[in-house]
Amino acid sequence: MSLLEVRGVRVLATHGVLPEERERAQPFEFDLDVHLDMTKAAASDELDDTVDYSYIVQLAVDVVTGPSCNLIEKLATDMGKAVLAYDERVTAVDVALRKTHPPVPHDLAWAGVRLTVSR
């Protein structure tokens, strides 16, 4: 198995439990680790023999900018499910999702979750 890495995608979206989190867009950042066999693509040098990471990023962005979720755990799971559904060659997706300005009364760089969605 191989790993396709996507790092530091930034998106504005409205997720959270508090009313202000659902009314005003806030910054989110995510990373994806997409597990798949890259042997054929490595030999052929053809995009059709692997997954298109630009499409995977767009799938995840569409989820993040879609309907609001209360919890980032649900949002990260939905992102992983969307990537899994894209291509049967993907066996698992690790999602790291961060709110970079969470509504807490402390100096906090970010709050987030890291989870794996698999077949």
Phi and psi restraints in degrees (range 20) as a CNS / XPLOR table:
assign (resid 1 and name C) (resid 2 and name N)
       (resid 2 and name CA) (resid 2 and name C) 1.0 -121.4 20.0 2
assign (resid 2 and name N) (resid 2 and name CA)
       (resid 2 and name C) (resid 3 and name N) 1.0 173.4 20.0 2
assign (resid 2 and name C) (resid 3 and name N)
       (resid 3 and name CA) (resid 3 and name C) 1.0 -133.8 20.0 2
assign (resid 3 and name N) (resid 3 and name CA)
       (resid 3 and name C) (resid 4 and name N) 1.0 122.5 20.0 2
assign (resid 3 and name C) (resid 4 and name N)
       (resid 4 and name CA) (resid 4 and name C) 1.0 -96.3 20.0 2
assign (resid 4 and name N) (resid 4 and name CA)
       (resid 4 and name C) (resid 5 and name N) 1.0 121.9 20.0 2
assign (resid 4 and name C) (resid 5 and name N)
       (resid 5 and name CA) (resid 5 and name C) 1.0 -106.6 20.0 2
assign (resid 5 and name N) (resid 5 and name CA)
       (resid 5 and name C) (resid 6 and name N) 1.0 135.0 20.0 2
assign (resid 5 and name C) (resid 6 and name N)
       (resid 6 and name CA) (resid 6 and name C) 1.0 -125.9 20.0 2
assign (resid 6 and name N) (resid 6 and name CA)
       (resid 6 and name C) (resid 7 and name N) 1.0 127.9 20.0 2
assign (resid 6 and name C) (resid 7 and name N)
       (resid 7 and name CA) (resid 7 and name C) 1.0 -128.6 20.0 2
assign (resid 7 and name N) (resid 7 and name CA)
       (resid 7 and name C) (resid 8 and name N) 1.0 138.9 20.0 2
assign (resid 7 and name C) (resid 8 and name N)
       (resid 8 and name CA) (resid 8 and name C) 1.0 69.1 20.0 2
assign (resid 8 and name N) (resid 8 and name CA)
       (resid 8 and name C) (resid 9 and name N) 1.0 35.2 20.0 2
assign (resid 8 and name C) (resid 9 and name N)
       (resid 9 and name CA) (resid 9 and name C) 1.0 -75.6 20.0 2
assign (resid 9 and name N) (resid 9 and name CA)
       (resid 9 and name C) (resid 10 and name N) 1.0 128.7 20.0 2
assign (resid 9 and name C) (resid 10 and name N)
       (resid 10 and name CA) (resid 10 and name C) 1.0 -112.8 20.0 2
assign (resid 10 and name N) (resid 10 and name CA)
       (resid 10 and name C) (resid 11 and name N) 1.0 134.5 20.0 2
assign (resid 10 and name C) (resid 11 and name N)
       (resid 11 and name CA) (resid 11 and name C) 1.0 -144.2 20.0 2
assign (resid 11 and name N) (resid 11 and name CA)
       (resid 11 and name C) (resid 12 and name N) 1.0 145.3 20.0 2
assign (resid 11 and name C) (resid 12 and name N)
       (resid 12 and name CA) (resid 12 and name C) 1.0 -96.5 20.0 2
assign (resid 12 and name N) (resid 12 and name CA)
       (resid 12 and name C) (resid 13 and name N) 1.0 132.8 20.0 2
assign (resid 12 and name C) (resid 13 and name N)
       (resid 13 and name CA) (resid 13 and name C) 1.0 -156.7 20.0 2
assign (resid 13 and name N) (resid 13 and name CA)
       (resid 13 and name C) (resid 14 and name N) 1.0 171.9 20.0 2
assign (resid 13 and name C) (resid 14 and name N)
       (resid 14 and name CA) (resid 14 and name C) 1.0 -121.2 20.0 2
assign (resid 14 and name N) (resid 14 and name CA)
       (resid 14 and name C) (resid 15 and name N) 1.0 91.6 20.0 2
assign (resid 14 and name C) (resid 15 and name N)
       (resid 15 and name CA) (resid 15 and name C) 1.0 -134.2 20.0 2
assign (resid 15 and name N) (resid 15 and name CA)
       (resid 15 and name C) (resid 16 and name N) 1.0 146.6 20.0 2
assign (resid 15 and name C) (resid 16 and name N)
       (resid 16 and name CA) (resid 16 and name C) 1.0 145.5 20.0 2
assign (resid 16 and name N) (resid 16 and name CA)
       (resid 16 and name C) (resid 17 and name N) 1.0 170.2 20.0 2
assign (resid 16 and name C) (resid 17 and name N)
       (resid 17 and name CA) (resid 17 and name C) 1.0 -84.0 20.0 2
assign (resid 17 and name N) (resid 17 and name CA)
       (resid 17 and name C) (resid 18 and name N) 1.0 -35.7 20.0 2
assign (resid 17 and name C) (resid 18 and name N)
       (resid 18 and name CA) (resid 18 and name C) 1.0 -75.7 20.0 2
assign (resid 18 and name N) (resid 18 and name CA)
       (resid 18 and name C) (resid 19 and name N) 1.0 143.1 20.0 2
assign (resid 18 and name C) (resid 19 and name N)
       (resid 19 and name CA) (resid 19 and name C) 1.0 -54.6 20.0 2
assign (resid 19 and name N) (resid 19 and name CA)
       (resid 19 and name C) (resid 20 and name N) 1.0 -41.1 20.0 2
assign (resid 19 and name C) (resid 20 and name N)
       (resid 20 and name CA) (resid 20 and name C) 1.0 -65.5 20.0 2
assign (resid 20 and name N) (resid 20 and name CA)
       (resid 20 and name C) (resid 21 and name N) 1.0 -25.9 20.0 2
assign (resid 20 and name C) (resid 21 and name N)
       (resid 21 and name CA) (resid 21 and name C) 1.0 -71.4 20.0 2
assign (resid 21 and name N) (resid 21 and name CA)
       (resid 21 and name C) (resid 22 and name N) 1.0 -25.9 20.0 2
assign (resid 21 and name C) (resid 22 and name N)
       (resid 22 and name CA) (resid 22 and name C) 1.0 -92.3 20.0 2
assign (resid 22 and name N) (resid 22 and name CA)
       (resid 22 and name C) (resid 23 and name N) 1.0 -14.5 20.0 2
assign (resid 22 and name C) (resid 23 and name N)
       (resid 23 and name CA) (resid 23 and name C) 1.0 -97.7 20.0 2
assign (resid 23 and name N) (resid 23 and name CA)
       (resid 23 and name C) (resid 24 and name N) 1.0 -30.2 20.0 2
assign (resid 23 and name C) (resid 24 and name N)
       (resid 24 and name CA) (resid 24 and name C) 1.0 -123.2 20.0 2
assign (resid 24 and name N) (resid 24 and name CA)
       (resid 24 and name C) (resid 25 and name N) 1.0 126.0 20.0 2
assign (resid 24 and name C) (resid 25 and name N)
       (resid 25 and name CA) (resid 25 and name C) 1.0 -60.6 20.0 2
assign (resid 25 and name N) (resid 25 and name CA)
       (resid 25 and name C) (resid 26 and name N) 1.0 141.2 20.0 2
assign (resid 25 and name C) (resid 26 and name N)
       (resid 26 and name CA) (resid 26 and name C) 1.0 -129.7 20.0 2
assign (resid 26 and name N) (resid 26 and name CA)
       (resid 26 and name C) (resid 27 and name N) 1.0 157.2 20.0 2
assign (resid 26 and name C) (resid 27 and name N)
       (resid 27 and name CA) (resid 27 and name C) 1.0 -77.8 20.0 2
assign (resid 27 and name N) (resid 27 and name CA)
       (resid 27 and name C) (resid 28 and name N) 1.0 135.5 20.0 2
assign (resid 27 and name C) (resid 28 and name N)
       (resid 28 and name CA) (resid 28 and name C) 1.0 -122.8 20.0 2
assign (resid 28 and name N) (resid 28 and name CA)
       (resid 28 and name C) (resid 29 and name N) 1.0 153.5 20.0 2
assign (resid 28 and name C) (resid 29 and name N)
       (resid 29 and name CA) (resid 29 and name C) 1.0 -137.5 20.0 2
assign (resid 29 and name N) (resid 29 and name CA)
       (resid 29 and name C) (resid 30 and name N) 1.0 141.3 20.0 2
assign (resid 29 and name C) (resid 30 and name N)
       (resid 30 and name CA) (resid 30 and name C) 1.0 -141.7 20.0 2
assign (resid 30 and name N) (resid 30 and name CA)
       (resid 30 and name C) (resid 31 and name N) 1.0 156.8 20.0 2
assign (resid 30 and name C) (resid 31 and name N)
       (resid 31 and name CA) (resid 31 and name C) 1.0 -124.5 20.0 2
assign (resid 31 and name N) (resid 31 and name CA)
       (resid 31 and name C) (resid 32 and name N) 1.0 147.8 20.0 2
assign (resid 31 and name C) (resid 32 and name N)
       (resid 32 and name CA) (resid 32 and name C) 1.0 -128.0 20.0 2
assign (resid 32 and name N) (resid 32 and name CA)
       (resid 32 and name C) (resid 33 and name N) 1.0 138.5 20.0 2
assign (resid 32 and name C) (resid 33 and name N)
       (resid 33 and name CA) (resid 33 and name C) 1.0 -118.5 20.0 2
assign (resid 33 and name N) (resid 33 and name CA)
       (resid 33 and name C) (resid 34 and name N) 1.0 114.6 20.0 2
assign (resid 33 and name C) (resid 34 and name N)
       (resid 34 and name CA) (resid 34 and name C) 1.0 -106.3 20.0 2
assign (resid 34 and name N) (resid 34 and name CA)
       (resid 34 and name C) (resid 35 and name N) 1.0 118.4 20.0 2
assign (resid 34 and name C) (resid 35 and name N)
       (resid 35 and name CA) (resid 35 and name C) 1.0 -91.1 20.0 2
assign (resid 35 and name N) (resid 35 and name CA)
       (resid 35 and name C) (resid 36 and name N) 1.0 124.5 20.0 2
assign (resid 35 and name C) (resid 36 and name N)
       (resid 36 and name CA) (resid 36 and name C) 1.0 -162.8 20.0 2
assign (resid 36 and name N) (resid 36 and name CA)
       (resid 36 and name C) (resid 37 and name N) 1.0 165.5 20.0 2
assign (resid 36 and name C) (resid 37 and name N)
       (resid 37 and name CA) (resid 37 and name C) 1.0 -86.4 20.0 2
assign (resid 37 and name N) (resid 37 and name CA)
       (resid 37 and name C) (resid 38 and name N) 1.0 119.3 20.0 2
assign (resid 37 and name C) (resid 38 and name N)
       (resid 38 and name CA) (resid 38 and name C) 1.0 -103.5 20.0 2
assign (resid 38 and name N) (resid 38 and name CA)
       (resid 38 and name C) (resid 39 and name N) 1.0 10.7 20.0 2
assign (resid 38 and name C) (resid 39 and name N)
       (resid 39 and name CA) (resid 39 and name C) 1.0 -57.8 20.0 2
assign (resid 39 and name N) (resid 39 and name CA)
       (resid 39 and name C) (resid 40 and name N) 1.0 -47.7 20.0 2
assign (resid 39 and name C) (resid 40 and name N)
       (resid 40 and name CA) (resid 40 and name C) 1.0 -64.5 20.0 2
assign (resid 40 and name N) (resid 40 and name CA)
       (resid 40 and name C) (resid 41 and name N) 1.0 -43.2 20.0 2
assign (resid 40 and name C) (resid 41 and name N)
       (resid 41 and name CA) (resid 41 and name C) 1.0 -65.4 20.0 2
assign (resid 41 and name N) (resid 41 and name CA)
       (resid 41 and name C) (resid 42 and name N) 1.0 -38.1 20.0 2
assign (resid 41 and name C) (resid 42 and name N)
       (resid 42 and name CA) (resid 42 and name C) 1.0 -63.4 20.0 2
assign (resid 42 and name N) (resid 42 and name CA)
       (resid 42 and name C) (resid 43 and name N) 1.0 -34.4 20.0 2
assign (resid 42 and name C) (resid 43 and name N)
       (resid 43 and name CA) (resid 43 and name C) 1.0 -81.0 20.0 2
assign (resid 43 and name N) (resid 43 and name CA)
       (resid 43 and name C) (resid 44 and name N) 1.0 -38.8 20.0 2
assign (resid 43 and name C) (resid 44 and name N)
       (resid 44 and name CA) (resid 44 and name C) 1.0 -89.3 20.0 2
assign (resid 44 and name N) (resid 44 and name CA)
       (resid 44 and name C) (resid 45 and name N) 1.0 -27.2 20.0 2
assign (resid 44 and name C) (resid 45 and name N)
       (resid 45 and name CA) (resid 45 and name C) 1.0 62.6 20.0 2
assign (resid 45 and name N) (resid 45 and name CA)
       (resid 45 and name C) (resid 46 and name N) 1.0 32.7 20.0 2
assign (resid 45 and name C) (resid 46 and name N)
       (resid 46 and name CA) (resid 46 and name C) 1.0 -117.1 20.0 2
assign (resid 46 and name N) (resid 46 and name CA)
       (resid 46 and name C) (resid 47 and name N) 1.0 134.0 20.0 2
assign (resid 46 and name C) (resid 47 and name N)
       (resid 47 and name CA) (resid 47 and name C) 1.0 -61.2 20.0 2
assign (resid 47 and name N) (resid 47 and name CA)
       (resid 47 and name C) (resid 48 and name N) 1.0 -33.6 20.0 2
assign (resid 47 and name C) (resid 48 and name N)
       (resid 48 and name CA) (resid 48 and name C) 1.0 -62.8 20.0 2
assign (resid 48 and name N) (resid 48 and name CA)
       (resid 48 and name C) (resid 49 and name N) 1.0 -16.9 20.0 2
assign (resid 48 and name C) (resid 49 and name N)
       (resid 49 and name CA) (resid 49 and name C) 1.0 -94.1 20.0 2
assign (resid 49 and name N) (resid 49 and name CA)
       (resid 49 and name C) (resid 50 and name N) 1.0 9.4 20.0 2
assign (resid 49 and name C) (resid 50 and name N)
       (resid 50 and name CA) (resid 50 and name C) 1.0 -144.6 20.0 2
assign (resid 50 and name N) (resid 50 and name CA)
       (resid 50 and name C) (resid 51 and name N) 1.0 -169.3 20.0 2
assign (resid 50 and name C) (resid 51 and name N)
       (resid 51 and name CA) (resid 51 and name C) 1.0 -102.1 20.0 2
assign (resid 51 and name N) (resid 51 and name CA)
       (resid 51 and name C) (resid 52 and name N) 1.0 146.9 20.0 2
assign (resid 51 and name C) (resid 52 and name N)
       (resid 52 and name CA) (resid 52 and name C) 1.0 -84.5 20.0 2
assign (resid 52 and name N) (resid 52 and name CA)
       (resid 52 and name C) (resid 53 and name N) 1.0 109.6 20.0 2
assign (resid 52 and name C) (resid 53 and name N)
       (resid 53 and name CA) (resid 53 and name C) 1.0 -67.2 20.0 2
assign (resid 53 and name N) (resid 53 and name CA)
       (resid 53 and name C) (resid 54 and name N) 1.0 -26.8 20.0 2
assign (resid 53 and name C) (resid 54 and name N)
       (resid 54 and name CA) (resid 54 and name C) 1.0 -67.0 20.0 2
assign (resid 54 and name N) (resid 54 and name CA)
       (resid 54 and name C) (resid 55 and name N) 1.0 -35.4 20.0 2
assign (resid 54 and name C) (resid 55 and name N)
       (resid 55 and name CA) (resid 55 and name C) 1.0 -70.5 20.0 2
assign (resid 55 and name N) (resid 55 and name CA)
       (resid 55 and name C) (resid 56 and name N) 1.0 -40.0 20.0 2
assign (resid 55 and name C) (resid 56 and name N)
       (resid 56 and name CA) (resid 56 and name C) 1.0 -61.5 20.0 2
assign (resid 56 and name N) (resid 56 and name CA)
       (resid 56 and name C) (resid 57 and name N) 1.0 -43.4 20.0 2
assign (resid 56 and name C) (resid 57 and name N)
       (resid 57 and name CA) (resid 57 and name C) 1.0 -60.2 20.0 2
assign (resid 57 and name N) (resid 57 and name CA)
       (resid 57 and name C) (resid 58 and name N) 1.0 -44.7 20.0 2
assign (resid 57 and name C) (resid 58 and name N)
       (resid 58 and name CA) (resid 58 and name C) 1.0 -63.6 20.0 2
assign (resid 58 and name N) (resid 58 and name CA)
       (resid 58 and name C) (resid 59 and name N) 1.0 -39.2 20.0 2
assign (resid 58 and name C) (resid 59 and name N)
       (resid 59 and name CA) (resid 59 and name C) 1.0 -58.1 20.0 2
assign (resid 59 and name N) (resid 59 and name CA)
       (resid 59 and name C) (resid 60 and name N) 1.0 -46.9 20.0 2
assign (resid 59 and name C) (resid 60 and name N)
       (resid 60 and name CA) (resid 60 and name C) 1.0 -66.6 20.0 2
assign (resid 60 and name N) (resid 60 and name CA)
       (resid 60 and name C) (resid 61 and name N) 1.0 -42.0 20.0 2
assign (resid 60 and name C) (resid 61 and name N)
       (resid 61 and name CA) (resid 61 and name C) 1.0 -61.4 20.0 2
assign (resid 61 and name N) (resid 61 and name CA)
       (resid 61 and name C) (resid 62 and name N) 1.0 -41.6 20.0 2
assign (resid 61 and name C) (resid 62 and name N)
       (resid 62 and name CA) (resid 62 and name C) 1.0 -59.5 20.0 2
assign (resid 62 and name N) (resid 62 and name CA)
       (resid 62 and name C) (resid 63 and name N) 1.0 -38.2 20.0 2
assign (resid 62 and name C) (resid 63 and name N)
       (resid 63 and name CA) (resid 63 and name C) 1.0 -67.4 20.0 2
assign (resid 63 and name N) (resid 63 and name CA)
       (resid 63 and name C) (resid 64 and name N) 1.0 -47.1 20.0 2
assign (resid 63 and name C) (resid 64 and name N)
       (resid 64 and name CA) (resid 64 and name C) 1.0 -64.0 20.0 2
assign (resid 64 and name N) (resid 64 and name CA)
       (resid 64 and name C) (resid 65 and name N) 1.0 -38.3 20.0 2
assign (resid 64 and name C) (resid 65 and name N)
       (resid 65 and name CA) (resid 65 and name C) 1.0 -88.5 20.0 2
assign (resid 65 and name N) (resid 65 and name CA)
       (resid 65 and name C) (resid 66 and name N) 1.0 3.3 20.0 2
assign (resid 65 and name C) (resid 66 and name N)
       (resid 66 and name CA) (resid 66 and name C) 1.0 -84.5 20.0 2
assign (resid 66 and name N) (resid 66 and name CA)
       (resid 66 and name C) (resid 67 and name N) 1.0 -153.5 20.0 2
assign (resid 66 and name C) (resid 67 and name N)
       (resid 67 and name CA) (resid 67 and name C) 1.0 -55.9 20.0 2
assign (resid 67 and name N) (resid 67 and name CA)
       (resid 67 and name C) (resid 68 and name N) 1.0 144.5 20.0 2
assign (resid 67 and name C) (resid 68 and name N)
       (resid 68 and name CA) (resid 68 and name C) 1.0 -68.5 20.0 2
assign (resid 68 and name N) (resid 68 and name CA)
       (resid 68 and name C) (resid 69 and name N) 1.0 144.4 20.0 2
assign (resid 68 and name C) (resid 69 and name N)
       (resid 69 and name CA) (resid 69 and name C) 1.0 -117.1 20.0 2
assign (resid 69 and name N) (resid 69 and name CA)
       (resid 69 and name C) (resid 70 and name N) 1.0 150.2 20.0 2
assign (resid 69 and name C) (resid 70 and name N)
       (resid 70 and name CA) (resid 70 and name C) 1.0 -70.1 20.0 2
assign (resid 70 and name N) (resid 70 and name CA)
       (resid 70 and name C) (resid 71 and name N) 1.0 -44.3 20.0 2
assign (resid 70 and name C) (resid 71 and name N)
       (resid 71 and name CA) (resid 71 and name C) 1.0 -114.0 20.0 2
assign (resid 71 and name N) (resid 71 and name CA)
       (resid 71 and name C) (resid 72 and name N) 1.0 140.6 20.0 2
assign (resid 71 and name C) (resid 72 and name N)
       (resid 72 and name CA) (resid 72 and name C) 1.0 -71.2 20.0 2
assign (resid 72 and name N) (resid 72 and name CA)
       (resid 72 and name C) (resid 73 and name N) 1.0 -19.0 20.0 2
assign (resid 72 and name C) (resid 73 and name N)
       (resid 73 and name CA) (resid 73 and name C) 1.0 -62.0 20.0 2
assign (resid 73 and name N) (resid 73 and name CA)
       (resid 73 and name C) (resid 74 and name N) 1.0 -43.2 20.0 2
assign (resid 73 and name C) (resid 74 and name N)
       (resid 74 and name CA) (resid 74 and name C) 1.0 -67.4 20.0 2
assign (resid 74 and name N) (resid 74 and name CA)
       (resid 74 and name C) (resid 75 and name N) 1.0 -44.2 20.0 2
assign (resid 74 and name C) (resid 75 and name N)
       (resid 75 and name CA) (resid 75 and name C) 1.0 -60.7 20.0 2
assign (resid 75 and name N) (resid 75 and name CA)
       (resid 75 and name C) (resid 76 and name N) 1.0 -46.1 20.0 2
assign (resid 75 and name C) (resid 76 and name N)
       (resid 76 and name CA) (resid 76 and name C) 1.0 -63.5 20.0 2
assign (resid 76 and name N) (resid 76 and name CA)
       (resid 76 and name C) (resid 77 and name N) 1.0 -39.0 20.0 2
assign (resid 76 and name C) (resid 77 and name N)
       (resid 77 and name CA) (resid 77 and name C) 1.0 -63.7 20.0 2
assign (resid 77 and name N) (resid 77 and name CA)
       (resid 77 and name C) (resid 78 and name N) 1.0 -44.1 20.0 2
assign (resid 77 and name C) (resid 78 and name N)
       (resid 78 and name CA) (resid 78 and name C) 1.0 -62.0 20.0 2
assign (resid 78 and name N) (resid 78 and name CA)
       (resid 78 and name C) (resid 79 and name N) 1.0 -37.0 20.0 2
assign (resid 78 and name C) (resid 79 and name N)
       (resid 79 and name CA) (resid 79 and name C) 1.0 -62.4 20.0 2
assign (resid 79 and name N) (resid 79 and name CA)
       (resid 79 and name C) (resid 80 and name N) 1.0 -47.6 20.0 2
assign (resid 79 and name C) (resid 80 and name N)
       (resid 80 and name CA) (resid 80 and name C) 1.0 -61.7 20.0 2
assign (resid 80 and name N) (resid 80 and name CA)
       (resid 80 and name C) (resid 81 and name N) 1.0 -41.1 20.0 2
assign (resid 80 and name C) (resid 81 and name N)
       (resid 81 and name CA) (resid 81 and name C) 1.0 -63.3 20.0 2
assign (resid 81 and name N) (resid 81 and name CA)
       (resid 81 and name C) (resid 82 and name N) 1.0 -38.8 20.0 2
assign (resid 81 and name C) (resid 82 and name N)
       (resid 82 and name CA) (resid 82 and name C) 1.0 -63.5 20.0 2
assign (resid 82 and name N) (resid 82 and name CA)
       (resid 82 and name C) (resid 83 and name N) 1.0 -41.5 20.0 2
assign (resid 82 and name C) (resid 83 and name N)
       (resid 83 and name CA) (resid 83 and name C) 1.0 -68.9 20.0 2
assign (resid 83 and name N) (resid 83 and name CA)
       (resid 83 and name C) (resid 84 and name N) 1.0 -41.1 20.0 2
assign (resid 83 and name C) (resid 84 and name N)
       (resid 84 and name CA) (resid 84 and name C) 1.0 -60.0 20.0 2
assign (resid 84 and name N) (resid 84 and name CA)
       (resid 84 and name C) (resid 85 and name N) 1.0 -40.4 20.0 2
assign (resid 84 and name C) (resid 85 and name N)
       (resid 85 and name CA) (resid 85 and name C) 1.0 -69.2 20.0 2
assign (resid 85 and name N) (resid 85 and name CA)
       (resid 85 and name C) (resid 86 and name N) 1.0 -22.8 20.0 2
assign (resid 85 and name C) (resid 86 and name N)
       (resid 86 and name CA) (resid 86 and name C) 1.0 -64.0 20.0 2
assign (resid 86 and name N) (resid 86 and name CA)
       (resid 86 and name C) (resid 87 and name N) 1.0 -40.6 20.0 2
assign (resid 86 and name C) (resid 87 and name N)
       (resid 87 and name CA) (resid 87 and name C) 1.0 -151.2 20.0 2
assign (resid 87 and name N) (resid 87 and name CA)
       (resid 87 and name C) (resid 88 and name N) 1.0 128.6 20.0 2
assign (resid 87 and name C) (resid 88 and name N)
       (resid 88 and name CA) (resid 88 and name C) 1.0 -67.0 20.0 2
assign (resid 88 and name N) (resid 88 and name CA)
       (resid 88 and name C) (resid 89 and name N) 1.0 -15.5 20.0 2
assign (resid 88 and name C) (resid 89 and name N)
       (resid 89 and name CA) (resid 89 and name C) 1.0 -73.5 20.0 2
assign (resid 89 and name N) (resid 89 and name CA)
       (resid 89 and name C) (resid 90 and name N) 1.0 -18.5 20.0 2
assign (resid 89 and name C) (resid 90 and name N)
       (resid 90 and name CA) (resid 90 and name C) 1.0 -77.8 20.0 2
assign (resid 90 and name N) (resid 90 and name CA)
       (resid 90 and name C) (resid 91 and name N) 1.0 122.6 20.0 2
assign (resid 90 and name C) (resid 91 and name N)
       (resid 91 and name CA) (resid 91 and name C) 1.0 -98.1 20.0 2
assign (resid 91 and name N) (resid 91 and name CA)
       (resid 91 and name C) (resid 92 and name N) 1.0 -25.7 20.0 2
assign (resid 91 and name C) (resid 92 and name N)
       (resid 92 and name CA) (resid 92 and name C) 1.0 -161.8 20.0 2
assign (resid 92 and name N) (resid 92 and name CA)
       (resid 92 and name C) (resid 93 and name N) 1.0 157.5 20.0 2
assign (resid 92 and name C) (resid 93 and name N)
       (resid 93 and name CA) (resid 93 and name C) 1.0 -135.7 20.0 2
assign (resid 93 and name N) (resid 93 and name CA)
       (resid 93 and name C) (resid 94 and name N) 1.0 123.8 20.0 2
assign (resid 93 and name C) (resid 94 and name N)
       (resid 94 and name CA) (resid 94 and name C) 1.0 -93.7 20.0 2
assign (resid 94 and name N) (resid 94 and name CA)
       (resid 94 and name C) (resid 95 and name N) 1.0 127.3 20.0 2
assign (resid 94 and name C) (resid 95 and name N)
       (resid 95 and name CA) (resid 95 and name C) 1.0 -118.0 20.0 2
assign (resid 95 and name N) (resid 95 and name CA)
       (resid 95 and name C) (resid 96 and name N) 1.0 127.7 20.0 2
assign (resid 95 and name C) (resid 96 and name N)
       (resid 96 and name CA) (resid 96 and name C) 1.0 -115.3 20.0 2
assign (resid 96 and name N) (resid 96 and name CA)
       (resid 96 and name C) (resid 97 and name N) 1.0 118.0 20.0 2
assign (resid 96 and name C) (resid 97 and name N)
       (resid 97 and name CA) (resid 97 and name C) 1.0 -123.9 20.0 2
assign (resid 97 and name N) (resid 97 and name CA)
       (resid 97 and name C) (resid 98 and name N) 1.0 129.6 20.0 2
assign (resid 97 and name C) (resid 98 and name N)
       (resid 98 and name CA) (resid 98 and name C) 1.0 -128.3 20.0 2
assign (resid 98 and name N) (resid 98 and name CA)
       (resid 98 and name C) (resid 99 and name N) 1.0 139.4 20.0 2
assign (resid 98 and name C) (resid 99 and name N)
       (resid 99 and name CA) (resid 99 and name C) 1.0 -92.1 20.0 2
assign (resid 99 and name N) (resid 99 and name CA)
       (resid 99 and name C) (resid 100 and name N) 1.0 118.6 20.0 2
assign (resid 99 and name C) (resid 100 and name N)
       (resid 100 and name CA) (resid 100 and name C) 1.0 -85.8 20.0 2
assign (resid 100 and name N) (resid 100 and name CA)
       (resid 100 and name C) (resid 101 and name N) 1.0 -10.5 20.0 2
assign (resid 100 and name C) (resid 101 and name N)
       (resid 101 and name CA) (resid 101 and name C) 1.0 -139.3 20.0 2
assign (resid 101 and name N) (resid 101 and name CA)
       (resid 101 and name C) (resid 102 and name N) 1.0 64.7 20.0 2
assign (resid 101 and name C) (resid 102 and name N)
       (resid 102 and name CA) (resid 102 and name C) 1.0 -67.9 20.0 2
assign (resid 102 and name N) (resid 102 and name CA)
       (resid 102 and name C) (resid 103 and name N) 1.0 152.3 20.0 2
assign (resid 102 and name C) (resid 103 and name N)
       (resid 103 and name CA) (resid 103 and name C) 1.0 -80.1 20.0 2
assign (resid 103 and name N) (resid 103 and name CA)
       (resid 103 and name C) (resid 104 and name N) 1.0 75.0 20.0 2
assign (resid 103 and name C) (resid 104 and name N)
       (resid 104 and name CA) (resid 104 and name C) 1.0 -127.3 20.0 2
assign (resid 104 and name N) (resid 104 and name CA)
       (resid 104 and name C) (resid 105 and name N) 1.0 149.8 20.0 2
assign (resid 104 and name C) (resid 105 and name N)
       (resid 105 and name CA) (resid 105 and name C) 1.0 -85.1 20.0 2
assign (resid 105 and name N) (resid 105 and name CA)
       (resid 105 and name C) (resid 106 and name N) 1.0 40.8 20.0 2
assign (resid 105 and name C) (resid 106 and name N)
       (resid 106 and name CA) (resid 106 and name C) 1.0 -140.6 20.0 2
assign (resid 106 and name N) (resid 106 and name CA)
       (resid 106 and name C) (resid 107 and name N) 1.0 163.1 20.0 2
assign (resid 106 and name C) (resid 107 and name N)
       (resid 107 and name CA) (resid 107 and name C) 1.0 -77.5 20.0 2
assign (resid 107 and name N) (resid 107 and name CA)
       (resid 107 and name C) (resid 108 and name N) 1.0 99.1 20.0 2
assign (resid 107 and name C) (resid 108 and name N)
       (resid 108 and name CA) (resid 108 and name C) 1.0 -127.5 20.0 2
assign (resid 108 and name N) (resid 108 and name CA)
       (resid 108 and name C) (resid 109 and name N) 1.0 123.6 20.0 2
assign (resid 108 and name C) (resid 109 and name N)
       (resid 109 and name CA) (resid 109 and name C) 1.0 -65.5 20.0 2
assign (resid 109 and name N) (resid 109 and name CA)
       (resid 109 and name C) (resid 110 and name N) 1.0 -45.7 20.0 2
assign (resid 109 and name C) (resid 110 and name N)
       (resid 110 and name CA) (resid 110 and name C) 1.0 -169.3 20.0 2
assign (resid 110 and name N) (resid 110 and name CA)
       (resid 110 and name C) (resid 111 and name N) 1.0 162.8 20.0 2
assign (resid 110 and name C) (resid 111 and name N)
       (resid 111 and name CA) (resid 111 and name C) 1.0 -129.4 20.0 2
assign (resid 111 and name N) (resid 111 and name CA)
       (resid 111 and name C) (resid 112 and name N) 1.0 140.4 20.0 2
assign (resid 111 and name C) (resid 112 and name N)
       (resid 112 and name CA) (resid 112 and name C) 1.0 -162.7 20.0 2
assign (resid 112 and name N) (resid 112 and name CA)
       (resid 112 and name C) (resid 113 and name N) 1.0 -177.1 20.0 2
assign (resid 112 and name C) (resid 113 and name N)
       (resid 113 and name CA) (resid 113 and name C) 1.0 -131.4 20.0 2
assign (resid 113 and name N) (resid 113 and name CA)
       (resid 113 and name C) (resid 114 and name N) 1.0 155.8 20.0 2
assign (resid 113 and name C) (resid 114 and name N)
       (resid 114 and name CA) (resid 114 and name C) 1.0 -134.5 20.0 2
assign (resid 114 and name N) (resid 114 and name CA)
       (resid 114 and name C) (resid 115 and name N) 1.0 124.0 20.0 2
assign (resid 114 and name C) (resid 115 and name N)
       (resid 115 and name CA) (resid 115 and name C) 1.0 -147.8 20.0 2
assign (resid 115 and name N) (resid 115 and name CA)
       (resid 115 and name C) (resid 116 and name N) 1.0 165.5 20.0 2
assign (resid 115 and name C) (resid 116 and name N)
       (resid 116 and name CA) (resid 116 and name C) 1.0 -119.3 20.0 2
assign (resid 116 and name N) (resid 116 and name CA)
       (resid 116 and name C) (resid 117 and name N) 1.0 133.2 20.0 2
assign (resid 116 and name C) (resid 117 and name N)
       (resid 117 and name CA) (resid 117 and name C) 1.0 -116.1 20.0 2
assign (resid 117 and name N) (resid 117 and name CA)
       (resid 117 and name C) (resid 118 and name N) 1.0 126.8 20.0 2
assign (resid 117 and name C) (resid 118 and name N)
       (resid 118 and name CA) (resid 118 and name C) 1.0 -136.2 20.0 2
assign (resid 118 and name N) (resid 118 and name CA)
       (resid 118 and name C) (resid 119 and name N) 1.0 168.4 20.0 2
